[in-house]
Amino acid sequence: MIHWQKKWICWAVGWVGMVLITFYFVHFIKAEELSRWNVLVLFTDDQRADTIAALGNPVIQTPNLDRLVRAGLVFDGAYMQGGMHGATCIPSRAMLLTGRGLFRVDEKMITQDTWPAAFQRAGYTTFMTGKWHNGAKSLPRVFAEARSVFLGGMHNPLQAPLGDLVEGKLTKPTPAPAHSCQVFADQAIRFLREHRQGPFFCYVAFNGPHDPHIVPEDFPVGYDAEKIPLPPNFLPQHPFDNGEMTVRDERLLPWPRRPEQIRQMLAEYYRYISYIDHQIGRILDALANSPHRDRTIVVFAADSAVARGSHGLIGKQNLYEHSIRIPLVIAGPTIPKGRRTQALCYLHDLLPTLGRLCGVRPPAGSEGIDLTGVLQDPAQPGRPDLLFAYRDLQRAIRQGRWKLIRYPQVDRTQLFDLQTDPHETSNLADRPEYAPTLAQLTARLRQMLQSEGDSTPWTVPNPKPATWTPPTSAKLTPLRPIK
């Protein structure tokens, strides 16, 4: 009798144990899965930080980005770090996805681990659609699923060649059935509607508002070029040779830059941004009508910005604020709503921050910092200073209110007080009263460059003359169409 009772007790204890284990896996594991945020990244190409109505642009119409601004936290001190060639969007996208800085990133993402891959290892479904400018081989290493992928830098968006990721390879591209930005939005909406189980990381990489500024003719939003204000730092010509005066982007318009040409370019640029804003609105509406609405962190950012007439420049091959400061908005559960922060950060700090929020372990080599403290308290500081570089032509540092840009090839230095001169129109480098600030920033910039292993000299042995005259025979680059 006693033996039977012992067997019964053992059986009962075992049965209860199995029930508890099952309850744990069903309840607690499911709860853990539900506690992991989804991530939706909306990424544009060449969009200035000052092209959102809710952030102070009185002309542009961006109702959907405006509602994202109202729903989240805006980083006014977000930057891309630069590039070592004219197509700065290539390293920018690689920096975003690897979390590595400019001096150590593999632009093709073949030799380095990435954040989307880390999210996948953590149980996330990873999906992308849109522009992929980092080589076909890297795409299946970074994302598990991809549809309507534009492999390249720029193209007529009404004819963009798009392919899908099938069994680890991109299919043969076929012309887009509609404007490529609409197709990318369509694919993102399809993903949100079809995804059922587990957390996801969805990356939507628009190929606009990069030129050519082509928008469907029936898009109702338009801008009167005559009413577009010129940038506060507009110049007919850059005052000296910055080393990239005739790169492709700078040949989009002749010299000197005429106000009416810049206004027309801005009108087309703004219209393209409004068109992308409309596509973003479609995605946000689909998210709001999906089961994922309360579990998703939404990010809006851009790979870089562009001059579009500022300082007499057109493109992004410079280290002025208008070309390296990017829009960055984060919205979602637990994120402060309708707030702005001045915390300094790089674009490659974004995914380390989202990884921390989502409990994802960093990929090997990620250098970005975790900014979740800023998400909790927007008054907290970010990085103490930021380093920027463009080829061997330009180096810069941003520290608090101060910005220093160095041009070693022509032995020129610029110093700006961004607090009183946010448009960088008054160079203080030669004024005696700012000599201590200049010396301190110079020393810090040299120190940062040395720590990065940068061998670019402060001054080359035989500097070129800084004066520059536009070539009379320079061939202009047409805005449309471009392949």
Salt bridges, closest charged atoms under 4 A:
GLU33 OE2 - LYS30 NZ 3.46
ASP45 OD2 - ARG93 NH2 3.46
ASP45 OD2 - LYS131 NZ 2.47
ASP46 OD2 - HIS210 NE2 3.71
ASP46 OD1 - LYS316 NZ 2.90
ASP50 OD2 - ARG48 NH2 2.93
ASP76 OD2 - ARG340 NE 2.95
GLU107 OE1 - HIS85 NE2 2.84
ASP113 OD2 - ARG121 NH2 2.70
ASP186 OD1 - ARG282 NH2 2.51
GLU194 OE2 - ARG190 NE 3.17
ASP211 OD1 - HIS210 ND1 3.54
ASP211 OD1 - ARG248 NH2 2.84
ASP241 OD2 - LYS464 NZ 3.63
GLU244 OE2 - ARG391 NH1 2.91
ASP249 OD1 - ARG248 NH2 3.11
GLU250 OE1 - ARG257 NH2 2.74
GLU260 OE2 - ARG258 NE 2.78
ASP285 OD1 - ARG67 NH2 2.82
ASP294 OD1 - ARG293 NE 3.76
ASP303 OD2 - ARG93 NH2 3.08
GLU321 OE2 - LYS403 NZ 2.91
ASP349 OD1 - ARG383 NH2 2.81
GLU367 OE2 - ARG104 NE 2.34
ASP370 OD2 - ARG356 NH1 2.78
ASP385 OD2 - ARG444 NE 2.75
ASP411 OD1 - ARG406 NH2 2.51
ASP417 OD2 - ARG401 NH2 2.69
GLU424 OE2 - LYS403 NZ 2.82
GLU433 OE2 - ARG431 NH2 3.03
GLU452 OE1 - ARG104 NH2 2.81
ASP454 OD2 - ARG395 NE 2.78
